[in-house]
Amino acid sequence: MNAPSAASQTVILVTNDGMGKSDPELQHKLIAKYFQLLLDDHKLPAAICFYADGVRLVCSGSPVIEVLRELQAQGVHLVVCNTCLNHLGLVDDVQVGMVGGMGDIIEAQWQAEKVITL
């Protein structure tokens, strides 16, 4: 991961199917707004890593597929945990991102200057 600017040396970890602890509709609204503001404000992280229930956000039916595609098109690496996809039976449902392993997530974290967990 080559991330020359300080702003792009941030990695975001997404571990839930949404943002916060609330009903699913609000969690999805919050995460959609968060990702959209990253795009709108040009505050792009080097990577967003999805694991545990967070992998659901990159799969069919996710309300944030399009904004994630836009982030990826802007150069944000989207790393999706293969172990989690297998465990949840979602391997064939991935719509965006690079399916990788925990090693890829660890590598992203070690290269980051800042790690944010949502």
N, C-alpha and C positions, 0 to 999 in steps of 0.2 A: 504494500500500500504506500504510494508516494503521496504524501500530504504536506506540501511546502508551507502553507500558512498556518498560524496558530489556531485560527478558527476551525480549520479543516482537520486538525489533529485531535478532534473530539470523537469519541465513540459512544453511541447510545445503545443501551441494552434494553430490549423489550421482552418482558417475561410474562405479561398478561395479555389476554384477548381484549385489549383496550387500555384505558389509562385510569388509575385510581381504583378505589373499592366502592362500587355502587352498582346500580342496575346496568345490565349490558348496553342498553341504548345510550345512557349517559357516558359510559366508558368509551364507546365507539365515537360519540360526538367529540369527546375531549381529545382522543388520539388523532382524529381526523383534523381537528383545529390545530393541534400541536404540529403535525407534519406539514400542514398547509402554511403555517406561519414560518416554519423553517425555510420553505421555498420562497415565500413572499419577501421575507427579510434577508434572503441570501445568506443565511446562517447554516451552511451545509456542513454536517459532520463528515468525517472521513468514512465512517461506517455506521450502519445500524445493524445490530445483531439480534436475531429473534430466536428465543429458546423457550422451553416449557410451553405454556399456553399461548405465548406470544407468536408462535409459528402459525397460529390460526389467521393472523392478520395478512399473511402473504398467500393465502389459499383461496380457492373459489368461494364466492359468497362474502368475502371480506368487504366492508364498506370503504376501505382505504387503498384498494388495489391501484386505482388511477394515480393518486398522489404519490404512492410508492414508486410507480413507474416513472413519474416525473422526477422524483428524487434520484432514481437510478440513472435516468438520462442526463442529469446534471453532474454525474460522476460519483454519487454516494454509493459505496459498496453495501449491498444488502446481503448479509450472511445468515443463512437459515440452518438450524440444527437438524441434521439428518436423524440422529437418535430420537429426537422429539417427534419428528414427522412420522417415523416408523412406529413409535409407541402409540401415537394418536391415530394411526391409520390414514395419514394425510399425504403420503408421498406423491400420489398421482394428482393431487389437487393444487400443487404449487403453481402460482401464476406469475411470480416476480421474485427476483433475487437469485443468489447462488447457494445451492445446497452444499453445505460443508459439514465439518465435524467440530467437536469442541476444541480441537487444536487450532482451527481457523479463528474461533472466537477468542481464544487465549492470545493468539498472535495479534489480533486487532487491539486487544486491551493493552498489551505490552508496548505496542507502537504508539498508543495514544498518550497525549499529555493530560487529557481529562476524560474520565468515564462517567457517564450519566446513566443511572438506572431508572427506568419508568415503571 
